[in-house]
Amino acid sequence: MVQLVGDGGDAVAPPPRVTGRSVLDWISRRAEVVVIPLGAILAGLVLFGVFLWIQGHDPFQFYDLMYLGGFGRQLSIESALSRAAPLLFAALCVALPARLGLVVIGGEGAIVLGGLAAAAIALPLANAPAFVGIPAMAIAAMIAGGFWIGIAGALRHYRGVNETISSLLLAYVAIALMNHIVEGPLRDPASLNKPSTAPIADQLMVGTLPGLNVHWGFAVGVVACILAWILIDRTTWGFSARIAGGNVRAAQIQGLPVGKLIIGFCALGGAFAGLAGMFEVAAVQYSANGSLAARYGYTGILIAFLARHNPLMIIPFAVLLGGIEASGGLIQRRMGLPDATILVFEGLLFVLILISETFYGRFRIFNPEKRSPA
Amino acid sequence: MPFKPVPSRRDLLKTGAALGALGVASPLIGARAFAQGALTVGFIYVGPRDDYGYNQAHAEGAAAVKAIPGVTVIEEENVPESVAVQRSMESMIEFDGAALVFPTSFGYFDPHMLAVAPRYPGVQFRHCGAVWQEGVHPANTGTYFGYIGLGQYLNGIVAAHASRTKKIGFVAAKPIPQVLININSFLLGARSVDPTITCQVIFTGEWSMAVREAEATNALIDQGVDVVTCHVDGPKVVVETAAARGAYVCGYHANQSALAPALYLTGAEWNWATLYTNFVNQALAGEPLANFVRGGLSDGFVKMSPYGPAVTAEAAAAADAVKAEMMSGGFSVFRGPLYTNTGTLVIPEGTAYLETDIALESMDYLVEGVIGSTS
């Protein structure tokens, strides 16, 4: 469609004429958000390949194994998706506050506390049916996670404390709190050498998706991403948040409830991260213990930035990262490379994606109105 | 029956391409190897395999297995106790044709190994540390572990001879029974030499947290401790920090003498090579593998590091005498009357527990002479 620019800013746009040219323009404008990250990933593949080659390893074998171990077979895809499940939630915990201009990196804390809350509420619900117990676990986890990241939001709003630092430090507090509780008040006396809460009841365990050895957390995570996208892109709350993220003072002058938005979006992000913890307990560990701190919260940061904080884009990037991590074992075994190889590769991708941010709006092909008129 | 993966067309193409250039265990090679009665064995470690500690001890065992003809060893390190270890086991089985898998970290057992094993009845799983129960756990799974408390008792004897301040120290991860047995054994060994010795313990709260391990070691030495040992996954930081401060070190898990050549006294080491070699030889011969295996010093599951240069002849003789008694069997570290450091009598007069006694597996106290608290 043709867009009016310049002096026609607040004029009503004429009805779009569907012509070949306008479709092409629409595609080229939309293509920017796909082509630039893909270009960054491609550059990462090439650079890392050169790095491997200098180190005396075969980059083609590396990428071949990465494909095989991450996506090449049903087993690999299942591995990628089950690793992606907690990452979807963890990335939302970064992406939602990011729409307000906040950089929250402490999702790990919300994950472990969400898992702990889910395991704790499952104790008195040992005889409850699944349709009561599982939602109760999810709600407890969302409250715990939401409260925790909500603290970072409230500190930001009321005291001006940097939310990046406070959320990160709160994550350490959360892990210490979780360790204290599973080693103390809620410790199952039978868990001698690995302090844990008592296992959740059988009927509260969450199973796998039909025909796929991947737990339901993945499907719920995808739905959560879609809901978050609707919230941000299709509701007035999301619109207000984006305005506040763009310019806080302008938002305040407009009378937007900036404080409520900050705390609310932080809490919502935390609630999603709490759900990641709930699924770790309900579908993987079956009790809360130190293994909940599996660093998903930190990989989530990477995914949110790769997705440019767009909840829909989180889905493919979480699967991509899940696949890369799924292939790590195969690469270790077949090529004798250290496990950190995958981390180095992820780090390189992260830097390149950040660099690629500077390319938005620079290429004329993606900005049809800047092209010379036909 | 070893699991035999069916290679896809893609795999066949890839293997064909990779075969000449790379000596790797691809599914095709794995499948052919089975026909010749060979075996692929997988080892999974929770930390780095060169950590001078828990994981290195297992990796040394794996290295011994590599020397057996016809055996291919595949290894993965830094695998978390999460869905990651389940997927690593599946990947080793399906991509590399592993027929015997050793997930070596305590947290890999329940629920992870127990979730994967029933899906692969043709593969044998043996786990380090947990307690396998017939009828409760799958028949193709099993567990093994060693009694290393006697090793810490011998460490204590050597430490008591070396200490001038009569204060020895222990950097511990978590107050769980296995760790408490080691702390108490270390102190009781030292007190068998000099009943006035005390042992200060600091818990770091984590199996692997270098910063706190260094802080704990420094704090111990600041309080006058002059011999340090530990029970964390990787003793490297403790050993190096203690040696840099001029304190003597007793090792744990593996041999750390290379990190402190002058100050390393001795150490309680795992000797997993014996166990892994036995398991693999049995598997190669087609014999059934035991589901529950345990052993200590006299079974060759545990060994002591050679004495360092700082160990006097008198100290070595004293430790060797006790070790000889241990090797002949019936030696008990925990015998009554034994009081906790809060004054409770835990083992009455006339009672003595062997290292294999089930009563020790739920230990929740520090004995008199240990300065510190389990909570």
Interface residues (C-beta under 8 A of the other chain):
Chain A: D58 Q61 D64 L68 G69 G72 R73 L75 S79 S82 R83 A176 N179 E183 G184 L192 N193 K194 P195 E280 V284 Q285 Y286 N289 G290 S291 A294 R295 E325 A326 G329 L330 Q332 R333 R334 M335 P338 D339 A340
Chain B: S8 R10 D11 K14 A18 A21 L22 V24 A25 S26 I74 E75 E76 E77 N78 V79 P80 E81 S82 V83 A84 R87 S88 E90 S91 M92 E94 F95 D96 F106 G107 P111 G129 K174 P175 I176 P177 Q178 G205 E206 E361 S362 S375
